[in-house]
Amino acid sequence: PQFQASFEEIYSAPSLQTPWYAVLGNHDYEGSPSAEVAYSGRSQRWRMPARYWAQEMAVADETATFYFLDTTPIARLINAAAHVPLLGTSGEAREQLRWFEQRLATDRSAWKIVVGHHPILSSGNHGEAPAVAERVKPMLERYGVQVYFNGHDHDLEHLADHGVNYVCSGSGALSRQVEALAQSLFAYPAVGFASCALGADALTLRFHAGDATAIYEAEVARA
């Protein structure tokens, strides 16, 4: 019933009858993450085959690999350092991080794009998730990931640091204030959303206000 009321019946426009690749966020852990994985077997649109996974997609004559991370267990590793019990998620987080680096180390895709819930770089209300930034950011830089997409902070923001673009699109229903960082290229503290077009050599990023008006556009080069 929750999927019907909050997903199927809400996103009913003909243009939205297409695959939705979803990642888990911190609020999903207040319910049943395994139910969201299982729903992939019942929905024509909902794609979450595991709590974290990689998906290759063709882009013109090139290949893009999308990495969908489950950042909540990784974010909770900060408590492990303080000897706070993590209810079994510590081992899962470290296993995911090993998998992620092993995949990145052998990935020869033209595009490597990572999607996670928690911010690695952000001027929003939450700011960076320290454990995610500490453990994931070096891998993004080392293995040539071009873009990291996140939510969690309720704003729209594009930042760039050490060759990696960080895109926050978390104000679909709620907005909060931002205090732009030195790495911020654009920050918007109001309701809106992001759209992207991915080509062989560049990714075009657009931010839209709540009425869908384009308010920002940037091009991210592949190299």
C-alpha positions, 0 to 999 in steps of 0.5 A: 500500500505504501508503494501505491500511495507514495510512488505508483499513484503519484508519479503517474505521468506518461513521461515517468513510465520509465526505469527508476533507479533508487538508492536507500537513504537514512529514513529508509532504515526506519522501515524495511530496506529489504522490502524496497529491494524486493519491490524490484521484482513486482514493479515495472519501474522500480529498480533496486536489485540490491542495497548497492550495485553497479549498472552499465549503460550504453552512451552513444559508442561509449559505456557509462557505469553507474554505481548506486551506493547504500551510504547509510551504513558507511555514514554510521562508521563514524560511530564505530570509531567512537565505539558506539554499537552499530547493530551489525552495519559496520561489517556491511559497510566495510564489505561495500567499500571493498566491493566499490574499490575493487569494481572501480579499480578495474572499470574502463568505462568512459563515464563513472558516475556514483549515486548515494544519499549522503553528501560528500561535499555540501554547503547545505544544512547537514553538510558532508557526512564525515565517514562517507567523505573520508572513505568514498571521496579518495576513491572518486578522485583516485579512479576518475569518477566524474560525478557524484549525485546525492540528496539528504540536504534539502537544496540544489547545489553543484560543487567541484573539487579535485576533478570530481563534480558533486551534485545535490538534488534534495529539494523536491519537496522541502528546502533549507538555507545554504551557505556556499563553500569555496567549491560551490559553483551554484547553490539554491535554497528553494524547492526544485530538481535536477535534470541531466543529459549524458553524451559520449563526451559531456554531461549537461546538468540543469537545475530547475525551480519548482515550476520547472523553469531552468535556473542553472546549466553547466557542462561536465566534460568526460575527461 
